[in-house]
C-alpha cells in the first residue's frame, strides 16, 4: 500500500459452498484493508479484524460529526493499544 493518509476501506471476501451453482453458506472469510488511492490491499488476521471493525464504527461516528476530533483520537488510541 502507498503512504496515503485517507481512510482505508475494510473488505471481506467470502468463499461459499454451492449447490448446483447456488451459494448455500460461506465457509471462508478473508479480511483486508484497501487503500482508496492505489487500491492496494493489506490482509488482516483475527485480532486486526476486530480492531478494524471497531475503528470503522468510530470513524463513521466521526465523519457523521457525532463525536469530536479529540474524542475520535482518544478512542482510536484506546482501540489500537
URFEN-V689476 format. One record per backbone hydrogen bond with DSSP energy under -1.0 kcal/mol. NH is the residue of the N-H (numbers start at 1). CO is the residue of the C=O. E is the energy in kcal/mol with one decimal. If there is no record, write none. Layout:
nh=NH co=CO e=E
nh=NH co=CO e=E
This chain:
nh=9 co=34 e=-2.8
nh=11 co=32 e=-3.1
nh=13 co=30 e=-2.8
nh=15 co=28 e=-2.5
nh=17 co=25 e=-2.9
nh=19 co=22 e=-2.3
nh=22 co=19 e=-1.1
nh=24 co=17 e=-3.6
nh=27 co=15 e=-2.7
nh=28 co=15 e=-1.3
nh=30 co=13 e=-2.7
nh=32 co=11 e=-2.2
nh=33 co=42 e=-2.3
nh=34 co=9 e=-2.8
nh=35 co=40 e=-2.6
nh=39 co=35 e=-1.5
nh=42 co=33 e=-2.3
nh=44 co=31 e=-2.4
nh=49 co=45 e=-2.2
nh=50 co=46 e=-1.7
nh=51 co=47 e=-1.9
nh=52 co=48 e=-2.6
nh=53 co=49 e=-2.3
nh=54 co=50 e=-1.8
nh=55 co=51 e=-2.6
nh=56 co=52 e=-2.3
nh=57 co=53 e=-1.9
nh=58 co=54 e=-2.1
nh=59 co=55 e=-2.9
nh=60 co=56 e=-2.0
nh=61 co=57 e=-1.9
nh=62 co=58 e=-2.1
nh=63 co=59 e=-2.9
nh=64 co=60 e=-1.7
nh=65 co=62 e=-1.6
nh=66 co=61 e=-3.0
nh=72 co=68 e=-2.4
nh=73 co=69 e=-2.4
nh=74 co=70 e=-2.5
nh=75 co=71 e=-2.9
nh=76 co=72 e=-2.3
nh=77 co=73 e=-2.3
nh=78 co=74 e=-1.5
nh=79 co=75 e=-2.0
nh=80 co=76 e=-2.2
nh=81 co=77 e=-1.2
